[in-house]
Amino acid sequence: MKFIETLKNVWKIEELRNRIIVTLGLLLVYRFGAQVVLPGIDASQLENLQSNTETGLLGLLNAFTGGAFANASVFALGIMPYISASIVVQLMGIAIPYLQKLQKEGASGQKKITQITRWLTIAICMVQAPGYLASLPTAFGIPQSAFLLGTGGLFYFSSIIILVTGCIFAMWLGEKITDKGIGNGISLLIMVGIIATLPKSFLQNASSRLEGNNVMLILFELVIWLVIILASIMLVMAVRKIAVQYARRTASGGYEKNVFGSRQFLPLKLNASGVMPIIFAQAIMFVPSLIGGSSFLKDTGAGQWMQTNFADIFGFWYNLVFALLIIVFTYFYTAITVPTNKMADDLKRSGGFIPGIRPGSETSEYLDKIMSQITLPGSIFLALIAVFPAFIVKLMNVQSGWALFFGGTSLLIMVGVAIDTMQQVNSYLLNRHYDGLMKTGKNRKAVA
């Protein structure tokens, strides 16, 4: 089979083989750390914590950490504080001139931005770690007998240090995978954590189906799951190609501005914002239930309505507001991450132009118009995939843990990271004149 032959070619390239081994080794370390419980906590008394994190937003957070959140692990905070810090720094780059200056300085500026992100990650961990520890005996229902050394100052001090160190270590693992492995280190850590919870969720749902003698329903669910994966791949890879004409350079170093120059394409992604709109929208969706449970509205009809309808992540009102927020944030995030002005300036400096469009501001306006047009269907498609788990739960009575893999952030992260990783491996293969993993790559005969 061609796939087996491709795997053999992967193993023949020493550099790629070593990078894959390093990546697998570091991912194994991360998965091992997710099973190590915080010192002073009895691992046999965490049933309440694990049951409370099987569904809802906590279930999604637990999936991102690969079960470490429900295990009260040293990696309980996962890599999410680093992701939050990266988002904050990226948004601050719009308003703070210093960060804007660093973004224009190339590699040296990016190094300073990375350092700022690391320090902000530590600050976020210092806030999240005490909150997580305080919630263990109260919100998550862990009995006091599970805390072998009590819940005094020594426990809090040591556990906070361990949780912050665990997050920093996970961040270091991700950076090492990026430098020494096959790339996308942080994303791979999140993907592996999500995949780690997939078998358990599927087996729980399958066992409930088998008890009701619904074997065909299991197969039907798998078919739907594969169709959603295919739709997610289409969303991630879909692009709108804008024809670009480059003036041909003459022997004297100038340009011949005629239509016989080289023609290329400028790809504009249908979903340029990735999964960030879903992450932003989910953060906002915490607010209504918190407001409804506040002391001002707790005993009112409006407060009870907000608590009831926005605490259920598979409910109608939750998903309606969730979908609308995703569409809004998709436009917002695309506007701040797709620099149409810079793209137009780069085209002008390199002697390129869009046929029928003047270089400069007119090109920038044209690109901005195209992005607005393709962002609408992209945002609607993204919103539909994000809320699809709710349809699966309501229409097919799928268990909530397994339903989370039918769309939303979990599936899009899995698909996006898998495609990026395949492209990384594909580039190594094509550089060594081997056939790539992806059909879009050029087919070349292997050289002896």
TINULUM-907272 format. One record per residue (C-alpha): residue number from 1; z, y, x. Coordinates in steps of 0.2 Angstrom, whole numbers, plus 5000, padded with zeros to 4 digits. Each point is the difference from the previous one (the first is absolute). Layout:
BEGIN
NODE|NUM|Z|Y|X
...
//
This chain:
BEGIN
NODE|1|5000|5000|5000
NODE|2|4996|5018|5005
NODE|3|5019|5005|4998
NODE|4|5006|4986|5011
NODE|5|4987|5005|5013
NODE|6|5006|5018|4999
NODE|7|5018|4995|5003
NODE|8|4995|4991|5015
NODE|9|4991|5016|5006
NODE|10|5016|5009|4997
NODE|11|5009|4988|5011
NODE|12|4987|5001|5014
NODE|13|5004|5019|5003
NODE|14|5015|5001|5011
NODE|15|5005|5018|4996
NODE|16|4998|4997|4981
NODE|17|5010|4983|5002
NODE|18|5014|5008|5009
NODE|19|5001|5015|4987
NODE|20|5001|4987|4986
NODE|21|5014|4990|5008
NODE|22|5010|5016|5004
NODE|23|4997|5006|4982
NODE|24|5006|4983|4992
NODE|25|5015|5000|5012
NODE|26|5006|5017|4995
NODE|27|4997|4997|4982
NODE|28|5011|4984|5002
NODE|29|5014|5010|5007
NODE|30|4999|5012|4985
NODE|31|5001|4986|4988
NODE|32|5014|4992|5009
NODE|33|5010|5017|5000
NODE|34|4997|5001|4981
NODE|35|5011|4984|4998
NODE|36|5015|5006|5011
NODE|37|5013|5007|4988
NODE|38|5011|5015|5005
NODE|39|5016|4995|5009
NODE|40|5015|4999|4989
NODE|41|4990|4994|4984
NODE|42|5001|4983|4994
NODE|43|4982|4994|4997
NODE|44|5005|4987|4987
NODE|45|5006|5013|4988
NODE|46|4984|5011|4998
NODE|47|4994|4992|4984
NODE|48|5003|5016|4990
NODE|49|4990|5011|5013
NODE|50|4986|4988|5000
NODE|51|4999|4999|4981
NODE|52|5001|5019|4998
NODE|53|4985|5002|5012
NODE|54|4988|4988|4992
NODE|55|4993|5012|4988
NODE|56|4996|5019|4997
NODE|57|4999|5012|5014
NODE|58|5013|4991|5010
NODE|59|4989|4985|5000
NODE|60|4986|5010|5007
NODE|61|5011|5007|5013
NODE|62|5006|4983|5004
NODE|63|4982|4994|5002
NODE|64|4996|5014|5012
NODE|65|5015|4994|5011
NODE|66|4995|4981|4999
NODE|67|5016|4996|4991
NODE|68|5011|5008|5013
NODE|69|5006|5013|4987
NODE|70|5007|4985|4989
NODE|71|5007|4991|5015
NODE|72|5011|5015|5006
NODE|73|4991|4998|5016
NODE|74|5000|5010|5016
NODE|75|4982|5005|4995
NODE|76|5005|5004|4982
NODE|77|4993|5018|5001
NODE|78|4984|4992|5007
NODE|79|4986|5012|5006
NODE|80|5001|5011|4985
NODE|81|5010|5014|5008
NODE|82|4986|5002|5013
NODE|83|4987|5000|4986
NODE|84|5010|5013|4991
NODE|85|5001|5011|5016
NODE|86|4982|4998|5003
NODE|87|4996|5006|4983
NODE|88|5012|5015|5001
NODE|89|4993|5005|5017
NODE|90|4982|4999|4994
NODE|91|5004|5011|4985
NODE|92|5010|5012|5011
NODE|93|4984|5002|5010
NODE|94|4992|5009|4986
NODE|95|5013|5014|5000
NODE|96|5007|5001|5018
NODE|97|4989|5008|5013
NODE|98|5008|4991|5014
NODE|99|4996|4983|4993
NODE|100|4982|5006|4996
NODE|101|4999|5005|5019
NODE|102|5005|4983|5005
NODE|103|4988|4992|4989
NODE|104|4986|5009|5009
NODE|105|5006|4996|5018
NODE|106|4993|4982|5000
NODE|107|5010|4986|5008
NODE|108|5014|5011|5007
NODE|109|5003|5008|4984
NODE|110|5000|4984|4991
NODE|111|5013|4993|5012
NODE|112|5011|5015|4996
NODE|113|4997|4997|4981
NODE|114|5005|4981|5002
NODE|115|5016|5006|5009
NODE|116|5004|5011|4986
NODE|117|4997|4986|4987
NODE|118|5012|4989|5010
NODE|119|5014|5012|4999
NODE|120|4997|5003|4982
NODE|121|5001|4982|4997
NODE|122|5017|4999|5008
NODE|123|5006|5014|4989
NODE|124|4993|4991|4984
NODE|125|5009|4984|5006
NODE|126|5016|5009|5002
NODE|127|4999|5005|4981
NODE|128|4993|4984|4993
NODE|129|5012|4988|5010
NODE|130|5017|5006|4992
NODE|131|4992|5001|4983
NODE|132|4994|4982|5002
NODE|133|5017|4994|5006
NODE|134|5009|5009|4986
NODE|135|4989|4992|4987
NODE|136|5003|4982|5006
NODE|137|5017|4998|4991
NODE|138|4996|5013|4986
NODE|139|4982|5000|4994
NODE|140|4995|4983|5006
NODE|141|5016|4991|4995
NODE|142|5005|4991|5017
NODE|143|5018|4994|4998
NODE|144|5013|5007|5011
NODE|145|5004|4983|5007
NODE|146|4982|5000|5008
NODE|147|5006|5014|5012
NODE|148|5010|4990|5013
NODE|149|5007|5015|5009
NODE|150|5001|5011|4985
NODE|151|4990|5016|4996
NODE|152|5010|5012|5011
NODE|153|4994|5012|5012
NODE|154|4997|4987|5014
NODE|155|4988|4991|4989
NODE|156|4991|5015|4995
NODE|157|4999|5007|5018
NODE|158|4993|4984|5007
NODE|159|4989|4996|4986
NODE|160|4992|5017|5000
NODE|161|4996|4999|5019
NODE|162|4993|4982|4997
NODE|163|4989|5006|4985
NODE|164|4993|5015|5010
NODE|165|4997|4990|5015
NODE|166|4991|4986|4990
NODE|167|4988|5013|4993
NODE|168|4997|5008|5017
NODE|169|4997|4982|5007
NODE|170|4988|4996|4986
NODE|171|4991|5017|5004
NODE|172|4999|4994|5018
NODE|173|4993|4983|4995
NODE|174|4987|5009|4990
NODE|175|4995|5012|5014
NODE|176|4999|4985|5013
NODE|177|4989|4990|4988
NODE|178|4989|5016|4999
NODE|179|4999|5002|5019
NODE|180|5001|4982|5006
NODE|181|4994|4990|4985
NODE|182|4986|5002|4988
NODE|183|5004|5017|4993
NODE|184|5007|5006|4983
NODE|185|5018|4995|5006
NODE|186|5010|5009|4986
NODE|187|4988|4995|4987
NODE|188|5000|4982|5006
NODE|189|5019|5000|4998
NODE|190|5000|5006|4982
NODE|191|4986|4987|4996
NODE|192|5009|4986|5008
NODE|193|5016|5005|4990
NODE|194|4990|5000|4984
NODE|195|4992|4983|5003
NODE|196|5017|4992|5005
NODE|197|5005|5003|4981
NODE|198|4984|4994|4993
NODE|199|5003|4981|5001
NODE|200|5017|5001|4992
NODE|201|4993|5011|4986
NODE|202|4986|4989|4996
NODE|203|5010|4984|5000
NODE|204|5013|5007|4988
NODE|205|4986|5005|4988
NODE|206|4991|4983|5003
NODE|207|5016|4990|4996
NODE|208|5003|5009|4984
NODE|209|4982|4997|4995
NODE|210|5001|4981|5004
NODE|211|5016|4999|4990
NODE|212|4989|5006|4985
NODE|213|4986|4988|5005
NODE|214|4988|5015|5003
NODE|215|4991|4994|5015
NODE|216|4984|5008|4995
NODE|217|5009|5017|4998
NODE|218|5005|4999|5019
NODE|219|4981|4998|5005
NODE|220|4995|5014|4988
NODE|221|5013|5012|5008
NODE|222|4993|4995|5017
NODE|223|4983|5004|4995
NODE|224|5006|5017|4993
NODE|225|5009|5003|5016
NODE|226|4984|4997|5011
NODE|227|4990|5012|4989
NODE|228|5013|5014|5002
NODE|229|5000|4997|5019
NODE|230|4981|5001|4999
NODE|231|5001|5016|4990
NODE|232|5013|5007|5013
NODE|233|4988|4996|5014
NODE|234|4986|5009|4992
NODE|235|5012|5015|4997
NODE|236|5005|5000|5018
NODE|237|4983|4999|5008
NODE|238|4989|5010|4987
NODE|239|4992|5015|5008
NODE|240|4988|5014|4995
NODE|241|4987|5002|5014
NODE|242|4994|5018|5003
NODE|243|4984|5001|5009
NODE|244|5001|5010|5016
NODE|245|4985|5006|5011
NODE|246|5003|5004|5018
NODE|247|4988|5011|5010
NODE|248|4992|4991|5014
NODE|249|5006|5006|5018
NODE|250|4986|5005|5011
NODE|251|4998|4997|5019
NODE|252|5006|5018|5004
NODE|253|5016|4997|4990
NODE|254|4996|5010|4985
NODE|255|4997|4993|4982
NODE|256|4984|4998|4990
NODE|257|5004|5004|4983
NODE|258|4988|4990|4990
NODE|259|5001|4986|4988
NODE|260|4995|4987|5013
NODE|261|5018|4999|5007
NODE|262|5011|4985|4998
NODE|263|5007|4997|4983
NODE|264|5017|4993|4997
NODE|265|5013|4999|4986
NODE|266|5017|5008|4998
NODE|267|5011|4988|4991
NODE|268|5012|5007|4987
NODE|269|5013|4987|4994
NODE|270|5002|4998|4981
NODE|271|5018|4998|5003
NODE|272|5004|5011|5015
NODE|273|5018|5001|4996
NODE|274|5004|4981|5001
NODE|275|5016|4995|4992
NODE|276|5009|5016|5004
NODE|277|4998|5007|4982
NODE|278|5009|4984|4993
NODE|279|5014|5002|5012
NODE|280|5002|5019|4995
NODE|281|4999|4996|4982
NODE|282|5013|4986|5001
NODE|283|5012|5012|5009
NODE|284|4998|5012|4985
NODE|285|5003|4986|4988
NODE|286|5018|4998|5005
NODE|287|5003|5018|4993
NODE|288|4999|4997|4981
NODE|289|5013|4986|5000
NODE|290|5012|5010|5011
NODE|291|4998|5015|4989
NODE|292|5003|4990|4985
NODE|293|5016|4992|5007
NODE|294|5007|5017|5006
NODE|295|5016|5007|4992
NODE|296|4990|5013|4990
NODE|297|4988|4988|4991
NODE|298|5009|4983|5001
NODE|299|5007|5000|4983
NODE|300|4985|5009|4991
NODE|301|4985|4992|4992
NODE|302|4988|5007|5013
NODE|303|5010|4993|5014
NODE|304|5002|4983|4993
NODE|305|4981|5000|4996
NODE|306|4996|5005|5018
NODE|307|5012|4986|5007
NODE|308|4992|4987|4989
NODE|309|4982|5004|5002
NODE|310|5000|5005|5019
NODE|311|5011|4986|5006
NODE|312|4987|4987|4995
NODE|313|4986|5000|5013
NODE|314|4990|4989|4988
NODE|315|5002|5012|4985
NODE|316|4987|5010|4992
NODE|317|5007|5018|5003
NODE|318|5004|4996|5018
NODE|319|4983|4994|5004
NODE|320|4991|5014|4990
NODE|321|5010|5013|5010
NODE|322|4997|4990|5016
NODE|323|4982|4999|4998
NODE|324|4998|5019|4997
NODE|325|5011|5004|5015
NODE|326|4989|4988|5011
NODE|327|4984|5009|4994
NODE|328|5008|5017|5004
NODE|329|5007|4995|5017
NODE|330|4983|4992|5005
NODE|331|4992|5017|4998
NODE|332|5014|5009|5009
NODE|333|5001|4987|5015
NODE|334|4981|5000|5001
NODE|335|4999|5019|5001
NODE|336|5013|5001|5014
NODE|337|4993|4985|5010
NODE|338|4981|5002|4999
NODE|339|4996|5015|5010
NODE|340|4983|5005|4993
NODE|341|5000|5017|5010
NODE|342|5003|4990|5016
NODE|343|4986|4988|4996
NODE|344|4988|5014|4996
NODE|345|5005|5009|5017
NODE|346|4998|4983|5010
NODE|347|4983|4997|4992
NODE|348|4994|5018|5004
NODE|349|5006|4998|5018
NODE|350|4991|4984|5003
NODE|351|4984|5006|4993
NODE|352|5001|4991|4984
NODE|353|4997|5006|4982
NODE|354|4998|4993|4982
NODE|355|4982|5001|4994
NODE|356|4999|5015|4988
NODE|357|5017|5007|5004
NODE|358|5003|5014|5012
NODE|359|5012|4996|5015
NODE|360|5018|5008|4999
NODE|361|5009|5005|4984
NODE|362|4986|4994|4989
NODE|363|5001|4983|5007
NODE|364|5019|5000|4999
NODE|365|4999|5005|4981
NODE|366|4987|4986|4997
NODE|367|5011|4987|5009
NODE|368|5015|5006|4990
NODE|369|4990|4999|4983
NODE|370|4995|4982|5005
NODE|371|5018|4995|5004
NODE|372|5006|5007|4983
NODE|373|4987|4990|4991
NODE|374|5003|4983|5008
NODE|375|5019|5003|5000
NODE|376|5001|4999|4981
NODE|377|4993|4982|4998
NODE|378|5010|4995|5016
NODE|379|5016|5007|4993
NODE|380|4997|4992|4983
NODE|381|4996|4983|5008
NODE|382|5016|5002|5011
NODE|383|5011|5004|4985
NODE|384|4993|4984|4990
NODE|385|5004|4989|5015
NODE|386|5017|5008|5002
NODE|387|5005|4997|4982
NODE|388|4991|4983|4998
NODE|389|5016|4990|5003
NODE|390|5007|5007|4984
NODE|391|4985|4993|4990
NODE|392|5003|4983|5008
NODE|393|5018|5000|4995
NODE|394|4997|5005|4982
NODE|395|4984|4990|4997
NODE|396|5004|4984|5009
NODE|397|5019|5000|5002
NODE|398|4999|4998|5019
NODE|399|5016|5002|5010
NODE|400|5003|5017|5006
NODE|401|5001|4995|5019
NODE|402|4983|4991|4999
NODE|403|4993|5014|4989
NODE|404|5003|5013|5014
NODE|405|4986|4991|5011
NODE|406|4987|5003|4986
NODE|407|4998|5018|5005
NODE|408|5010|5016|5006
NODE|409|5005|5004|5017
NODE|410|5003|4982|5006
NODE|411|4983|4994|4997
NODE|412|4991|5015|5006
NODE|413|5010|5000|5016
NODE|414|4996|4981|5003
NODE|415|4982|5003|4997
NODE|416|4998|5016|5010
NODE|417|5010|4993|5015
NODE|418|4990|4984|5000
NODE|419|4984|5009|5000
NODE|420|5005|5011|5014
NODE|421|5006|4985|5010
NODE|422|4984|4991|4997
NODE|423|4990|5015|5006
NODE|424|5011|5001|5016
NODE|425|4996|4982|5004
NODE|426|4982|5002|4995
NODE|427|4998|5014|5013
NODE|428|5006|4989|5014
NODE|429|4988|4986|4995
NODE|430|4985|5012|4999
NODE|431|5004|5008|5017
NODE|432|5000|4982|5007
NODE|433|4983|4996|4991
NODE|434|5008|4988|4988
NODE|435|4997|5000|4981
NODE|436|5014|5010|4991
NODE|437|5012|4995|4986
NODE|438|4992|5011|4988
NODE|439|4982|4998|4993
NODE|440|4996|5019|5002
NODE|441|5001|4998|5019
NODE|442|4985|4997|5011
NODE|443|4995|4982|5003
NODE|444|4998|4997|5019
NODE|445|4997|4985|5009
NODE|446|5014|4994|5012
NODE|447|4997|5002|5018
NODE|448|5004|4987|5012
//
